[in-house]
Amino acid sequence: MKKNLLVVLLVVNSLLAFASARRDSTYTLWNTLEQWKSDYQWVDLSFELSPDTPHWYGFNPLEIKPLYTFENTDGVFLAYQYTLSGQYGTHTDFPGHFDPNGRLTHEYNVQDLVYPLVVIDRSAAVAANADYVLTKQDILDWEAQYGQIPSGSFVAFRSDWSKRTAIEYENKDESGNSHYPGWDIEALKYLIEVRNAAVVGHETPDTDSALTGSTVGFIGEDYVLDHGRLNVELLKNLDQVPSVGAIVFVTFPKLKNGTGFTSRVWAISPK
């Protein structure tokens, strides 16, 4: 009798242990998410959308038109029509933006939306020279301090340009010429050909500096997109994430044949 009871107890304990282990396994991701929310810092790297959002000068501001209101639906619902360019505010440029054969928005899978985040801070240099270009040497200096940039990274140029008001983004001089920073082409070649970066990001509305764009055109952005990489523009809050150790999410609608679209970008980093 005692022997049978012992067997029953062992079976019950085994079943309870199995159930507990299965439950822990089932809820692993949920537990991980709770840990991320409590133990890590979440930073929004995107501008909110409005007619006043910083954007490239060649695009019109966002237009908002009410389609249905509480007044004309007897208090039932409210809905708007939004008219904006694809590359408006914080946005992602896809290879097809410059390359006729490049990938388009709908061709990206959900696993293509998250990357290790590398932030190269040259904000002090930009404060001293608005026409500053981030060079290959800047990247080598960064790697000497933090280590090799991992393959498949999102590499962001922190310039603190996003701390300006929207009307200050073009930074025109008395002659009407714009002045803002950008990437040097050799720096981009190093990132893509040597370090295999997946995404290039910056706070300005262009990959190239205003000076480069006005003299030789959009050579940097053309290079990035022609090599099948993503180009994310008009980021903000890069001063709130570390140089290494964060991960970044780049999200956008699955727009068929889209060459670019407004994006919600955020990072998760150690506190």
C-alpha positions in Angstrom: 0.0 0.0 0.0 2.8 2.4 1.0 4.7 1.5 -2.1 1.7 2.3 -4.3 1.1 5.6 -2.6 4.8 6.5 -3.1 4.5 5.7 -6.8 1.3 7.9 -7.0 3.1 10.8 -5.3 6.1 10.5 -7.6 3.8 10.5 -10.7 1.9 13.5 -9.3 5.1 15.4 -8.6 6.4 14.6 -12.1 3.2 15.9 -13.6 3.3 19.1 -11.6 6.9 19.6 -12.5 6.2 19.0 -16.1 3.2 21.4 -16.0 5.3 24.1 -14.3 8.1 23.7 -16.8 5.6 23.8 -19.7 4.0 26.9 -18.3 7.4 28.6 -17.9 8.2 27.7 -21.4 4.8 29.0 -22.7 5.2 32.4 -21.0 8.9 32.9 -21.7 8.4 35.7 -24.3 5.8 37.4 -22.1 8.2 37.3 -19.2 11.0 38.6 -21.3 8.8 41.5 -22.5 7.9 42.5 -18.9 11.6 42.4 -18.1 12.4 44.6 -21.1 9.8 47.1 -20.0 11.0 47.3 -16.5 14.8 46.9 -16.9 15.5 48.8 -20.1 15.1 52.2 -21.5 12.7 52.7 -24.5 13.5 55.7 -26.6 11.3 57.1 -29.4 13.5 58.2 -32.3 10.7 59.6 -34.4 9.0 63.0 -34.9 5.3 63.2 -34.4 3.4 63.9 -37.6 1.8 67.3 -38.2 1.9 70.1 -40.8 4.8 71.5 -38.7 6.9 68.3 -38.8 10.5 68.8 -40.2 10.6 67.5 -43.8 12.6 67.8 -47.0 12.0 71.2 -48.6 10.8 69.5 -51.9 7.7 68.1 -50.2 4.5 69.8 -49.1 3.5 69.8 -45.4 1.0 67.2 -44.2 -2.6 68.0 -45.1 -5.4 66.9 -42.7 -9.0 66.9 -43.9 -11.9 65.7 -41.7 -14.0 63.1 -43.6 -16.4 62.3 -40.9 -17.1 64.2 -37.7 -19.1 63.6 -34.5 -21.4 66.4 -35.8 -22.2 64.8 -39.2 -22.4 61.2 -37.9 -24.7 61.9 -35.0 -21.9 61.6 -32.5 -20.8 58.1 -33.7 -17.2 58.6 -35.0 -14.4 60.8 -36.2 -12.1 60.1 -39.2 -9.6 62.1 -41.2 -7.9 62.0 -44.6 -4.2 62.5 -44.4 -2.3 63.6 -47.5 1.5 63.5 -47.3 4.6 62.4 -49.3 6.0 59.0 -48.6 9.2 60.4 -47.4 7.7 62.7 -44.8 9.0 63.4 -41.3 11.0 60.5 -39.8 10.9 58.0 -42.7 12.6 55.1 -44.4 13.9 55.2 -48.0 13.9 51.9 -49.7 16.4 50.9 -52.5 13.7 51.4 -55.1 13.6 55.1 -54.2 16.8 55.6 -56.3 17.4 52.2 -57.9 14.7 51.1 -60.6 15.5 47.4 -59.6 15.7 48.0 -55.9 13.5 46.4 -53.2 10.3 48.1 -52.3 8.4 48.5 -49.0 6.2 45.4 -49.2 9.3 43.2 -49.9 10.6 43.5 -46.4 9.8 40.8 -43.8 9.2 41.5 -40.1 12.6 40.2 -39.2 14.0 43.0 -41.4 12.6 45.6 -39.0 15.1 45.2 -36.0 18.8 45.8 -35.9 21.8 46.4 -33.5 22.1 50.1 -33.2 25.4 51.9 -33.5 25.5 55.7 -32.8 28.5 57.8 -34.0 28.3 61.1 -32.1 29.8 64.0 -34.1 27.5 66.6 -32.6 30.3 68.8 -31.2 31.9 68.9 -34.7 28.6 69.9 -36.3 28.1 72.6 -33.7 31.4 74.1 -34.8 30.8 73.6 -38.5 27.2 73.1 -40.0 28.8 71.7 -43.2 30.5 68.9 -41.4 30.7 65.5 -43.1 31.2 62.3 -41.1 34.3 60.7 -42.4 35.8 57.2 -42.6 38.3 58.4 -40.0 35.5 59.2 -37.7 34.3 55.6 -38.0 37.8 54.2 -37.4 38.1 56.4 -34.3 34.7 55.1 -33.1 35.8 51.5 -33.6 39.1 52.1 -31.8 37.0 53.1 -28.8 34.0 50.7 -29.0 35.1 47.8 -31.2 34.2 46.6 -34.6 30.8 47.6 -36.0 28.8 44.4 -36.2 27.5 43.1 -39.6 23.9 44.0 -40.2 23.8 47.0 -38.0 21.8 50.2 -38.2 24.5 52.9 -38.1 23.3 56.4 -37.1 25.1 59.8 -37.4 24.3 61.8 -34.3 24.5 65.5 -35.2 21.9 66.9 -32.8 20.3 68.6 -35.8 16.9 67.4 -34.6 17.1 69.9 -31.7 16.5 72.7 -34.2 13.0 74.0 -35.1 11.6 72.9 -38.4 12.3 76.3 -40.0 15.9 76.0 -39.0 16.6 72.7 -40.7 17.7 74.2 -44.1 19.9 76.7 -42.3 20.2 79.1 -45.2 22.8 81.8 -45.4 22.3 85.4 -46.7 22.7 84.1 -50.3 20.0 81.4 -49.8 22.4 78.5 -49.7 21.6 75.7 -47.2 24.2 74.4 -44.7 23.7 71.1 -42.8 25.8 68.0 -42.2 25.9 64.7 -43.9 28.0 61.6 -44.7 31.2 61.5 -46.6 31.0 58.9 -49.5 34.1 57.1 -48.3 32.6 56.7 -44.9 29.5 55.1 -46.5 31.7 52.8 -48.6 33.5 51.6 -45.5 30.3 50.9 -43.6 28.7 49.0 -46.5 31.6 47.3 -48.2 33.7 46.5 -45.2 31.3 46.4 -42.2 28.2 45.3 -44.1 25.9 47.8 -42.4 22.2 47.2 -43.2 20.9 50.7 -42.5 22.2 54.2 -42.5 20.4 56.8 -40.4 20.7 60.5 -39.6 18.8 63.5 -38.2 18.9 65.6 -41.3 16.6 65.4 -44.3 19.4 64.2 -46.6 22.1 61.6 -46.5 24.5 64.1 -48.1 25.5 67.4 -46.6 23.8 70.4 -48.2 27.2 71.4 -49.6 27.7 68.0 -51.3 24.2 68.0 -52.6 24.5 71.4 -54.2 27.8 70.6 -55.9 27.8 66.9 -56.9 24.3 65.7 -56.1 22.9 63.0 -53.8 25.9 60.7 -54.2 25.7 59.3 -50.7 22.1 58.4 -50.7 22.4 57.0 -54.3 25.2 54.8 -53.1 23.4 53.5 -50.0 20.2 52.7 -51.9 21.9 51.3 -55.0 23.7 48.8 -52.6 20.3 47.6 -51.3 20.5 49.2 -47.9 17.9 51.2 -46.0 18.2 54.9 -45.5 16.4 56.4 -42.5 16.1 60.1 -42.2 15.0 62.8 -39.8 15.7 60.8 -36.6 15.6 62.5 -33.2 16.7 61.7 -29.6 19.9 60.0 -30.6 21.4 61.7 -27.6 19.3 59.5 -25.4 20.7 56.2 -26.6 24.3 54.8 -26.1 26.9 54.5 -28.7 26.7 50.7 -28.4 24.4 48.1 -26.9 20.9 49.2 -28.0 18.6 47.6 -30.5 16.4 49.6 -32.9 13.1 48.9 -34.5 12.2 50.5 -37.9 8.5 50.1 -38.6 6.3 51.2 -41.5 3.2 50.1 -43.3 3.4 47.2 -45.8 2.7 49.5 -48.7 2.8 47.7 -52.1 5.5 49.1 -54.4 6.4 51.9 -51.9 9.7 53.6 -52.4 9.6 55.2 -48.9 7.3 55.9 -46.1 6.9 57.7 -42.8 8.2 55.4 -40.0 8.0 54.9 -36.3 11.5 54.2 -35.1 12.4 53.4 -31.5 15.3 51.9 -29.6 15.6 49.7 -26.5 18.8 50.2 -24.5 20.3 49.6 -21.1 19.3 52.1 -18.5 
